[in-house]
């Protein structure tokens, strides 16, 4: 089920500070970094990869 362009532009995108949906590389990059040996010391962290939609 697709979201209509009208709903996307009027309801969803205005709630996202970067004003666009995620791109696959925007998710894959941080995931790859966290899965790497360089992030071996990261524990118990919560990373919000959401374009700033929910900032705590």
Backbone bond lengths (Angstrom), bond angles and torsions (degrees), N, CA, C in turn:
res aa  C-N    CA-C-N  psi(-1)  N-CA   C-N-CA  omega(-1)  CA-C   N-CA-C  phi
1 X - - - 1.447 - - 1.525 108.53 -
2 X 1.292 116.57 121.98 1.454 122.41 -178.75 1.524 110.77 -92.06
3 X 1.309 115.03 151.12 1.469 121.13 175.18 1.528 107.26 -89.10
4 X 1.302 116.59 133.70 1.463 119.15 -179.90 1.525 110.23 -65.39
5 X 1.312 115.53 150.10 1.468 121.39 178.94 1.520 110.55 -59.29
6 X 1.320 117.04 -37.03 1.470 121.31 -179.60 1.529 110.50 -63.67
7 X 1.322 117.82 -45.53 1.471 121.24 178.49 1.522 109.78 -65.57
8 X 1.309 116.65 -43.38 1.463 120.86 179.16 1.529 110.93 -56.82
9 X 1.322 116.36 -49.42 1.462 120.47 -176.15 1.525 113.94 -75.20
10 X 1.329 117.68 -31.76 1.465 119.30 -175.56 1.526 114.11 -94.21
11 X 1.314 118.35 -26.57 1.468 121.04 -173.81 1.527 114.38 -115.27
12 X 1.318 116.63 -40.34 1.472 119.37 -171.40 1.526 112.53 -90.66
13 X 1.318 117.21 -56.10 1.475 120.09 -176.38 1.525 114.00 -59.76
14 X 1.348 120.20 -35.19 1.472 118.66 177.47 1.535 113.84 -62.89
15 X 1.316 118.05 -17.46 1.466 121.62 179.45 1.523 112.65 -87.99
16 X 1.334 117.01 -7.79 1.465 121.57 -176.51 1.531 108.24 -108.79
17 X 1.338 118.58 115.29 1.459 121.17 -176.85 1.529 115.09 -54.92
18 X 1.324 119.21 -33.10 1.469 120.33 178.73 1.527 111.78 -81.68
19 X 1.335 117.42 -3.90 1.471 125.35 173.23 1.526 114.98 58.04
20 X 1.326 116.43 36.06 1.465 120.83 175.21 1.516 108.90 -159.33
21 X 1.318 115.43 163.24 1.454 120.05 174.60 1.526 109.28 -80.49
22 X 1.319 115.84 164.11 1.463 120.41 -179.92 1.516 111.11 -68.28
23 X 1.313 114.55 149.86 1.463 121.84 171.36 1.529 106.58 -104.24
24 X 1.327 118.09 150.06 1.472 119.70 -178.18 1.525 113.80 -52.80
25 X 1.334 117.51 -40.44 1.468 119.31 -178.88 1.525 112.24 -69.45
26 X 1.314 117.18 -22.35 1.459 120.70 176.56 1.513 112.63 -71.78
27 X 1.301 116.59 -22.07 1.465 122.41 175.88 1.529 110.07 -95.62
28 X 1.329 115.97 -43.76 1.466 120.94 -175.84 1.524 112.95 -64.32
29 X 1.332 117.10 -37.41 1.470 119.81 -178.98 1.516 112.79 -60.41
30 X 1.338 118.45 -54.80 1.462 119.09 178.12 1.538 113.45 -61.76
31 X 1.320 117.39 -36.59 1.471 120.35 178.35 1.525 109.79 -64.32
32 X 1.329 117.23 -44.93 1.464 120.80 178.63 1.529 110.91 -62.24
33 X 1.326 117.35 -40.39 1.463 120.44 177.85 1.526 111.00 -61.14
34 X 1.327 116.19 -45.70 1.466 119.49 -178.79 1.525 112.59 -68.62
35 X 1.322 116.82 -26.06 1.468 120.35 178.74 1.524 112.57 -83.76
36 X 1.320 117.22 -7.45 1.465 120.78 -176.58 1.526 111.78 -82.74
37 X 1.314 114.99 164.76 1.467 120.89 177.44 1.523 111.92 -63.70
38 X 1.335 117.26 -27.74 1.461 120.88 -179.22 1.532 111.99 -65.77
39 X 1.318 117.71 -21.01 1.462 121.20 -179.85 1.532 111.51 -102.75
40 X 1.315 116.57 18.85 1.464 120.78 -175.71 1.526 113.31 -61.68
41 X 1.323 118.17 -21.62 1.458 120.53 -177.69 1.529 112.13 -91.39
42 X 1.317 117.92 -6.41 1.465 122.02 179.08 1.525 108.34 -75.06
43 X 1.317 115.88 124.82 1.465 120.23 179.38 1.524 109.33 -147.24
44 X 1.307 116.46 138.02 1.452 121.21 174.72 1.508 114.42 67.16
45 X 1.322 117.79 29.90 1.460 121.30 -179.11 1.522 110.38 -103.77
46 X 1.327 115.35 153.09 1.455 121.68 176.82 1.527 107.23 -120.22
47 X 1.314 116.66 115.94 1.450 121.58 -179.51 1.525 108.54 -108.12
48 X 1.304 116.73 118.88 1.463 121.41 178.66 1.520 108.78 -92.05
49 X 1.305 116.19 105.36 1.458 121.64 179.24 1.524 105.67 -101.91
50 X 1.348 115.17 80.53 1.460 119.59 -170.71 1.530 113.59 -142.02
51 X 1.309 117.45 20.28 1.456 120.32 177.82 1.517 114.32 66.93
52 X 1.323 116.66 17.54 1.455 120.88 -179.66 1.522 114.00 86.63
53 X 1.330 116.82 6.94 1.457 120.44 -176.49 1.535 111.54 -61.04
54 X 1.306 117.11 -39.29 1.466 120.63 177.43 1.522 107.60 -124.75
55 X 1.314 115.31 105.45 1.469 119.59 178.76 1.520 108.83 -110.21
56 X 1.318 115.97 124.49 1.462 120.55 179.57 1.503 108.12 -110.83
